[in-house]
Each structure stands twice: as structure tokens, then as C-alpha cells.
Amino acid sequence: MEPERLTGIYKHMGIGVVALVFRARLLGGTPTINDEAAEILWIDRDHVTARMTEAFAIRVLDALDGPWPHIRHHDGTRLLPTPVHGHPGSLSSSPST
């Protein structure tokens, strides 16, 4: 794998974990199932939301759509409103900035 760009920053608000997601390209070899991947398959964009929870599907969709990086907050399953920059405790009406 070769990272191409940072496509998103995703914060799990319930446990304070931040995930940095990169778009990458396969340089060679064969993807295999391991401790971090229970299943490997190629799906089109229309099937992403049907196969994943909102909090994870958005990472795939964000990797396809710029401008990058996207910044999002979630509760482990669903997207949450993003805090307004510079105003702790205030929320915007949109889940992305």
C-alpha cells in the first residue's frame, strides 16, 4: 500500500479516539483477511452505506470526494454535529466542516 493523501479526521466523541484516514493505492500483492480485516471485497459507492454504519461508511465516501481532509465527529455508529470552530460547546447544523 502507498498512502496518497489524508482524506479524513474522525473523532469518536464517546471515548475520545481520533482516527486519521488515508486514501491509498495497492502497489502489489493480494489483500488478506487478518486481525483488522474480517472481510475483503470491492464494492461500488452505492453499496457502501448499505454495508456499513454511518460512522464508517462516511470514511469511504469522504475518501472519494474532496476537498480533503474532511473533519467529522461520531458516537461510534452515527455522525454527530460538528462543534463550531473556536466556540467550545457550540454546535453547527452540519456534520462536516
Residue, then its C-alpha position, 0 to 999 in steps of 0.5 A: m500500500e502507498p498512502e496518497r493523501l489524508t482524506g479524513i479526521y474522525k473523532h469518536m466523541g464517546i471515548g475520545v479516539v481520533a482516527l486519521v484516514f488515508r486514501a491509498r493505492l495497492l502497489g502489489g500483492t493480494p489483500t488478506i483477511n487478518d486481525e483488522a480485516a474480517e472481510i475483503l471485497w470491492i464494492d461500488r459507492d452505492h453499496v457502501t452505506a448499505r454495508m456499513t454504519e454511518a460512522f464508517a461508511i462516511r470514511v469511504l465516501d469522504a475518501l472519494d470526494g474532496p476537498w480533503p481532509h474532511i473533519r467529522h465527529h461520531d458516537g461510534t455508529r452515527l455522525l454527530p454535529t460538528p462543534v463550531h470552530g473556536h466556540p467550545g460547546s457550540l454546535s453547527s447544523s452540519p456534520s462536516t466542516 
